[in-house]
Amino acid sequence: MLILENEKATLDLGRKLGTLLRAGDKIAMTGTLGAGKTTLARGMLEGLGYHGEVPSPTFAIVQQYEPPETRIAAAHIDLYRIADPNEIPELGLEDTLIDGAMIVEWPDRMPRSFWKDALNIELEITGKGNRRLTWAAGNAWNDRWPLT
């Protein structure tokens, strides 16, 4: 468990995590609205080298980031608006993993088996306004997570 005391701490952790991302990585982020999922994703994209604006992909569903603006390709995905899991294959998410990483908000819209080797992060707003980050890391993360 980690306590993130403010937005800067969330961005800083995301930046460190972004430097660790490899092609084929999946990060699944859960938490209520406003828990900091998009802020953490912004940090990850900065850690991948992206320095532009990172909008929430709630309406676009998938925001792609590609080299040379990032070290590897990455997709920031928000599945909040997906009501029917049968819509997911149309997004072409599996293609992202060939040469890039996937950062997903609201991953519960996909089968749990898809997240087997993922870094599964849960963000919670605490009573003090901090964010509590807990995780479960698949084998693909053994040598990288938790951060030291």
C-alpha positions as CSV (number, residue, x, y, z in Angstrom):
1,M,0.0,0.0,0.0
2,L,1.1,3.5,-0.8
3,I,-0.3,6.8,0.4
4,L,-0.3,9.6,-2.2
5,E,-0.7,12.9,-0.4
6,N,-1.4,15.1,-3.3
7,E,-1.6,15.4,-7.1
8,K,2.2,15.9,-7.4
9,A,2.8,12.6,-5.5
10,T,0.4,10.9,-7.9
11,L,2.1,12.4,-11.0
12,D,5.6,11.5,-9.6
13,L,4.7,7.9,-9.0
14,G,3.2,7.7,-12.5
15,R,6.4,9.1,-14.0
16,K,8.5,6.5,-12.3
17,L,6.1,3.8,-13.4
18,G,6.1,5.1,-17.0
19,T,9.9,4.7,-17.1
20,L,9.4,1.0,-16.4
21,L,6.8,0.3,-19.1
22,R,7.6,-2.3,-21.8
23,A,5.8,-3.4,-24.9
24,G,3.1,-5.8,-23.9
25,D,2.5,-4.3,-20.5
26,K,-1.0,-3.9,-19.2
27,I,-1.9,-1.6,-16.3
28,A,-5.5,-1.8,-15.0
29,M,-6.6,1.1,-12.8
30,T,-9.8,1.0,-10.7
31,G,-11.3,3.5,-8.3
32,T,-14.2,5.8,-8.0
33,L,-14.6,9.0,-10.1
34,G,-12.0,11.5,-8.9
35,A,-9.7,8.9,-7.3
36,G,-6.7,9.9,-9.5
37,K,-6.7,7.3,-12.3
38,T,-6.2,9.9,-15.0
39,T,-3.6,11.8,-13.0
40,L,-1.6,8.6,-12.6
41,A,-1.9,7.9,-16.3
42,R,-0.7,11.4,-17.1
43,G,2.4,10.8,-15.0
44,M,3.0,7.4,-16.8
45,L,2.8,9.1,-20.2
46,E,5.2,11.8,-19.0
47,G,7.5,8.9,-17.8
48,L,7.3,7.6,-21.4
49,G,8.5,10.9,-22.7
50,Y,5.2,12.6,-23.6
51,H,5.1,16.3,-22.8
52,G,1.8,17.4,-24.4
53,E,-1.7,17.6,-22.9
54,V,-3.1,14.3,-21.8
55,P,-6.9,14.5,-21.9
56,S,-9.1,12.0,-20.1
57,P,-10.2,9.4,-22.7
58,T,-13.7,9.1,-21.3
59,F,-15.4,10.2,-24.5
60,A,-12.7,9.1,-27.1
61,I,-12.4,5.8,-25.2
62,V,-8.9,5.3,-26.6
63,Q,-6.1,7.9,-26.8
64,Q,-3.0,6.7,-28.7
65,Y,0.5,8.0,-28.0
66,E,3.3,7.0,-30.4
67,P,7.1,7.4,-30.9
68,P,8.9,9.7,-31.3
69,E,6.7,11.5,-28.7
70,T,6.9,8.5,-26.4
71,R,9.6,5.9,-25.8
72,I,7.2,3.1,-26.8
73,A,3.7,3.2,-28.1
74,A,1.0,3.5,-25.4
75,A,-2.8,3.6,-25.3
76,H,-4.6,5.4,-22.6
77,I,-8.0,3.7,-22.5
78,D,-11.2,4.5,-20.5
79,L,-13.8,1.8,-20.6
80,Y,-16.3,3.6,-18.4
81,R,-18.8,4.2,-21.3
82,I,-18.6,0.6,-22.5
83,A,-21.9,-1.0,-21.6
84,D,-21.6,-4.2,-23.6
85,P,-18.3,-6.3,-23.5
86,N,-19.0,-7.3,-27.1
87,E,-18.0,-3.8,-28.1
88,I,-14.4,-4.2,-26.8
89,P,-13.0,-6.3,-29.7
90,E,-13.9,-3.4,-32.1
91,L,-11.4,-1.2,-30.2
92,G,-8.4,-3.3,-31.4
93,L,-6.8,-3.3,-28.0
94,E,-4.8,-6.5,-28.6
95,D,-2.9,-4.7,-31.4
96,T,-1.6,-2.1,-28.9
97,L,0.3,-4.8,-27.0
98,I,2.4,-5.9,-30.0
99,D,4.7,-2.9,-29.7
100,G,3.2,-0.8,-26.9
101,A,1.7,-0.7,-23.4
102,M,-1.9,-0.3,-22.4
103,I,-3.0,2.0,-19.5
104,V,-6.7,1.2,-18.7
105,E,-9.3,3.0,-16.5
106,W,-12.4,1.0,-15.6
107,P,-10.9,-2.4,-16.6
108,D,-13.8,-4.3,-15.1
109,R,-15.6,-4.0,-18.4
110,M,-13.2,-6.7,-19.8
111,P,-12.9,-10.3,-18.6
112,R,-10.8,-10.7,-15.5
113,S,-8.6,-13.3,-17.3
114,F,-7.3,-10.5,-19.6
115,W,-5.6,-8.9,-16.6
116,K,-3.7,-12.0,-15.4
117,D,-0.2,-10.6,-16.0
118,A,-1.2,-6.9,-15.5
119,L,-0.3,-4.5,-12.9
120,N,-3.7,-4.0,-11.2
121,I,-3.9,-0.7,-9.3
122,E,-6.7,0.4,-7.1
123,L,-6.9,4.1,-6.0
124,E,-9.1,5.1,-3.1
125,I,-9.8,8.6,-1.7
126,T,-9.1,8.5,2.1
127,G,-10.9,10.5,4.7
128,K,-7.9,12.9,4.8
129,G,-8.2,13.6,1.0
130,N,-5.1,11.5,0.3
131,R,-5.2,8.7,-2.2
132,R,-4.5,5.1,-1.0
133,L,-2.9,3.0,-3.8
134,T,-3.0,-0.8,-3.5
135,W,-2.0,-3.3,-6.1
136,A,-1.7,-6.8,-7.4
137,A,1.1,-7.4,-9.8
138,G,1.2,-10.3,-12.3
139,N,4.5,-12.2,-13.0
140,A,5.4,-9.8,-15.8
141,W,6.1,-7.2,-13.0
142,N,8.2,-9.3,-10.7
143,D,11.4,-7.4,-11.3
144,R,9.8,-4.0,-11.5
145,W,7.1,-3.6,-8.9
146,P,6.7,-2.5,-6.2
147,L,9.0,0.5,-6.8
148,T,11.9,0.9,-4.5
